[in-house]
Amino acid sequence: MWRYAWFWKDKVEDYSKTIDIKFLKKYWYLDEWVEYKSWWLYWKRNWEDNWNIGVVVNKNETSWFVRVHFTQTNNYWEKNDLDYNITLVTTPCNYWGVRWWFLCPCRWNRCSILYLQSNWIFASRKTLDLCYDSQMKSGFTRSLEKLFWPRYEDVEELRKSIKYPYRNWKPTRKQRKLEKMISKVPSLEDELKLEEMYLR
């Protein structure tokens, strides 16, 4: 049966403008030796829709926060300067180190990704009541995807992401995953048989 509870909900994939903790960690924003670092985030869909948002990570002795500042232009060509802080918090990991989180400015819950909503304030997935694309699929659709999974596009995307397939003459974890996916990809004859079976 179709999952009616998720039918009218917005999806995460509809929100392209986000701030991610993984991005901040990847570019050394959250390292111990960094107390202040600024950057600009760019989003571009077409030649007319260009977005740039200034992001400043400030970690002093009293508070940790991410400052977001940008200029928003509405439909009447009125410009509004927005400047607000998003609090950063940490939780201890099981073995060592800490894990960083955003505190949602609207609901004050911990999250790792913030989405830009219509009022130009970044908020968490729970605040915006978003769902994932997989949550809108029925059990029958999921079973069909399992038959045809993985797709050729997924295999090629993983193949391009592998920089070092072997280390010390042993396949890396991504390489082993790629080999497993290739072994599961159905042949063209199998796909034609399945199509004939479901078209009857």
GIBEL-V136128 format. One record per residue. RES is the residue in three letters. D_LAST is the distance of its C-alpha to the last C-alpha in Angstrom with 1 decimal. Layout:
res->RES d_last->D_LAST
res->RES d_last->D_LAST
This chain:
res->MET d_last->21.3
res->TRP d_last->22.7
res->ARG d_last->26.2
res->TYR d_last->28.1
res->ALA d_last->31.4
res->TRP d_last->30.7
res->PHE d_last->29.1
res->TRP d_last->32.3
res->LYS d_last->34.0
res->ASP d_last->34.9
res->LYS d_last->33.6
res->VAL d_last->35.8
res->GLU d_last->34.2
res->ASP d_last->35.6
res->TYR d_last->39.1
res->SER d_last->40.1
res->LYS d_last->43.8
res->THR d_last->44.6
res->ILE d_last->47.4
res->ASP d_last->46.5
res->ILE d_last->48.7
res->LYS d_last->47.1
res->PHE d_last->48.3
res->LEU d_last->51.8
res->LYS d_last->51.9
res->LYS d_last->50.6
res->TYR d_last->53.4
res->TRP d_last->56.2
res->TYR d_last->56.7
res->LEU d_last->56.9
res->ASP d_last->59.0
res->GLU d_last->62.2
res->TRP d_last->64.5
res->VAL d_last->63.0
res->GLU d_last->64.7
res->TYR d_last->63.9
res->LYS d_last->61.3
res->SER d_last->59.9
res->TRP d_last->57.1
res->TRP d_last->54.9
res->LEU d_last->51.2
res->TYR d_last->49.4
res->TRP d_last->46.1
res->LYS d_last->45.0
res->ARG d_last->41.9
res->ASN d_last->43.3
res->TRP d_last->46.7
res->GLU d_last->47.8
res->ASP d_last->46.5
res->ASN d_last->48.8
res->TRP d_last->49.7
res->ASN d_last->52.3
res->ILE d_last->53.4
res->GLY d_last->56.5
res->VAL d_last->56.1
res->VAL d_last->59.2
res->VAL d_last->59.2
res->ASN d_last->62.5
res->LYS d_last->63.4
res->ASN d_last->66.9
res->GLU d_last->68.8
res->THR d_last->68.1
res->SER d_last->64.6
res->TRP d_last->61.4
res->PHE d_last->59.4
res->VAL d_last->57.3
res->ARG d_last->58.8
res->VAL d_last->56.4
res->HIS d_last->57.9
res->PHE d_last->56.5
res->THR d_last->57.0
res->GLN d_last->54.5
res->THR d_last->54.5
res->ASN d_last->53.0
res->ASN d_last->51.9
res->TYR d_last->55.6
res->TRP d_last->56.6
res->GLU d_last->58.6
res->LYS d_last->58.8
res->ASN d_last->58.9
res->ASP d_last->60.0
res->LEU d_last->58.3
res->ASP d_last->59.8
res->TYR d_last->59.0
res->ASN d_last->58.8
res->ILE d_last->55.9
res->THR d_last->57.3
res->LEU d_last->56.4
res->VAL d_last->56.5
res->THR d_last->56.1
res->THR d_last->55.0
res->PRO d_last->56.1
res->CYS d_last->53.7
res->ASN d_last->53.7
res->TYR d_last->55.4
res->TRP d_last->57.2
res->GLY d_last->57.2
res->VAL d_last->55.8
res->ARG d_last->52.6
res->TRP d_last->52.9
res->TRP d_last->51.4
res->PHE d_last->51.7
res->LEU d_last->52.9
res->CYS d_last->51.0
res->PRO d_last->53.5
res->CYS d_last->52.0
res->ARG d_last->51.1
res->TRP d_last->53.1
res->ASN d_last->50.4
res->ARG d_last->49.9
res->CYS d_last->47.1
res->SER d_last->46.4
res->ILE d_last->44.8
res->LEU d_last->46.1
res->TYR d_last->44.2
res->LEU d_last->46.1
res->GLN d_last->45.6
res->SER d_last->46.5
res->ASN d_last->50.1
res->TRP d_last->50.6
res->ILE d_last->51.1
res->PHE d_last->49.1
res->ALA d_last->47.5
res->SER d_last->45.3
res->ARG d_last->41.7
res->LYS d_last->42.8
res->THR d_last->45.1
res->LEU d_last->42.5
res->ASP d_last->39.9
res->LEU d_last->37.3
res->CYS d_last->34.1
res->TYR d_last->32.0
res->ASP d_last->28.7
res->SER d_last->27.1
res->GLN d_last->28.5
res->MET d_last->26.4
res->LYS d_last->23.0
res->SER d_last->21.2
res->GLY d_last->20.5
res->PHE d_last->16.7
res->THR d_last->17.6
res->ARG d_last->20.1
res->SER d_last->17.9
res->LEU d_last->15.6
res->GLU d_last->18.9
res->LYS d_last->20.1
res->LEU d_last->17.3
res->PHE d_last->18.2
res->TRP d_last->21.8
res->PRO d_last->24.2
res->ARG d_last->23.5
res->TYR d_last->25.4
res->GLU d_last->27.5
res->ASP d_last->28.6
res->VAL d_last->29.7
res->GLU d_last->31.7
res->GLU d_last->33.3
res->LEU d_last->34.5
res->ARG d_last->35.7
res->LYS d_last->37.8
res->SER d_last->39.3
res->ILE d_last->40.7
res->LYS d_last->44.3
res->TYR d_last->45.5
res->PRO d_last->42.9
res->TYR d_last->45.7
res->ARG d_last->48.9
res->ASN d_last->51.4
res->TRP d_last->49.1
res->LYS d_last->46.5
res->PRO d_last->43.1
res->THR d_last->43.2
res->ARG d_last->41.0
res->LYS d_last->38.9
res->GLN d_last->38.6
res->ARG d_last->37.5
res->LYS d_last->34.8
res->LEU d_last->33.7
res->GLU d_last->33.5
res->LYS d_last->31.5
res->MET d_last->29.0
res->ILE d_last->28.7
res->SER d_last->28.0
res->LYS d_last->25.0
res->VAL d_last->23.5
res->PRO d_last->20.3
res->SER d_last->20.6
res->LEU d_last->18.7
res->GLU d_last->17.0
res->ASP d_last->15.8
res->GLU d_last->14.5
res->LEU d_last->12.5
res->LYS d_last->11.0
res->LEU d_last->10.2
res->GLU d_last->8.7
res->GLU d_last->6.3
res->MET d_last->5.7
res->TYR d_last->5.5
res->LEU d_last->3.8
res->ARG d_last->0.0
